[in-house]
Amino acid sequence: MPEIILHLLLGIIGSNIGGLIMRNLNLGFFGNSLAGILGGVMCGQIVSTTLSIAPQFSPQISVIPQSLLGSIIGGIFGGLLLMSLLGIIKTSITQA
């Protein structure tokens, strides 16, 4: 459960920072936050699960830093990715 909350928060942060950087894809604060929540949870779960399986193949790497690293990377990247995709869709619809 704490991992999901971390994915939520990092997804919100990643998507809103992405909205500030890529102004043409910005969905507004609430749109960016909603995209960040969805993208952060989806991608965060995938990446943290994938990285938590890795110690079976490489036992010298500890599980806790990998899980935290997976949550951070997955949450931020997932929020940024989904916000960007929705921004591209919104831009193409409004220009058509």
C-alpha positions in Angstrom: 0.0 0.0 0.0 2.8 2.6 0.7 4.3 1.8 -2.7 1.0 2.8 -4.4 0.9 6.1 -2.5 4.5 6.8 -3.5 3.6 6.0 -7.2 0.6 8.4 -6.9 2.7 11.3 -5.5 5.6 10.8 -7.8 3.2 10.5 -10.8 1.6 13.8 -9.9 5.0 15.5 -9.5 6.4 14.0 -12.8 3.3 15.0 -14.8 3.1 18.6 -13.4 6.8 19.2 -13.9 6.4 17.8 -17.5 3.5 20.2 -18.0 5.7 23.1 -16.9 8.5 22.0 -19.3 6.3 21.1 -22.3 3.8 24.0 -22.3 2.2 22.9 -25.5 1.2 19.6 -24.0 0.1 21.0 -20.7 -3.4 19.7 -19.5 -3.7 22.2 -16.6 -3.0 21.3 -13.0 -5.9 18.9 -12.5 -5.5 17.2 -15.9 -1.8 16.8 -15.4 -2.4 15.4 -11.9 -5.0 12.9 -13.0 -2.8 11.7 -15.8 0.1 11.5 -13.3 -2.0 9.4 -10.9 -3.0 6.9 -13.6 0.4 6.8 -15.3 2.4 6.8 -12.1 0.5 3.8 -10.6 0.5 1.8 -13.8 4.1 2.3 -14.8 5.3 2.4 -11.1 3.8 -1.1 -10.5 5.3 -2.5 -13.6 8.8 -1.1 -13.0 9.0 -1.9 -9.3 7.7 -5.4 -9.9 10.3 -5.9 -12.7 13.1 -4.6 -10.5 12.1 -6.7 -7.5 12.4 -9.8 -9.6 16.0 -8.9 -10.7 17.7 -9.9 -7.4 16.9 -13.5 -8.2 19.3 -13.2 -11.1 21.7 -10.9 -9.4 21.8 -11.6 -5.6 24.5 -9.1 -4.7 22.0 -6.2 -5.3 19.7 -5.5 -2.3 16.0 -5.5 -2.8 15.1 -2.3 -0.8 17.0 0.2 -2.9 15.8 -1.5 -6.2 12.2 -1.3 -5.0 12.5 2.3 -4.1 14.4 3.1 -7.3 11.7 1.3 -9.3 9.0 3.3 -7.5 10.7 6.6 -8.2 11.5 5.9 -11.8 8.2 4.2 -12.6 6.1 6.9 -10.9 7.7 9.9 -12.5 8.2 8.4 -15.9 4.7 6.9 -16.0 3.1 10.3 -15.0 5.2 12.1 -17.5 4.5 9.6 -20.3 0.7 9.5 -19.9 0.5 13.3 -19.6 2.5 13.7 -22.8 0.4 11.2 -24.7 -2.8 12.9 -23.6 -1.4 16.3 -24.4 -0.5 15.1 -27.9 -4.0 13.8 -28.4 -5.6 17.0 -27.0 -3.4 19.1 -29.3 -4.2 17.1 -32.4 -7.9 17.2 -31.7 -8.0 20.9 -31.1 -6.0 21.6 -34.3 -8.2 19.4 -36.5 
